Amino acid sequence: QLAYGKRTLKIPPQLAYGDRGAGDVIPGGAHLQFECELKSIANNVIEEKMAEASSMNPAKQFLYVFVAGSIIYDVLKYQMHVI
């Protein structure tokens, strides 16, 4: 599939929730259908993480960037002390 391509994913009951369903939301034996669009294809880990972060809600995105920034800061601080 190419970037920005659209697909319909059809999931049969045996691969989804089966006969038990999911509470009052999805009845037992239901076929699931999802309309999906591929936004982009990551070429490396950094692009993959950036794409993952862009789809998060703002609070989680802030926390993600804060933690990643803290890790980068700690690594650089450690390397400066080693040198």
FENVENMO-V898584 format. One line per field, one symbol per residue. ss: DSSP state (H for helix, E for strand, C for the rest). Layout:
# FENVENMO-V898584
ss=???
This chain:
# FENVENMO-V898584
ss=CCCCCEEEEEECHHHCCCCCCECCCECCCCCEEEEEECCCCCCCHHHHHHHHHHCCCHHHHHHHHHHHHHHHHHHHHHHHHHC
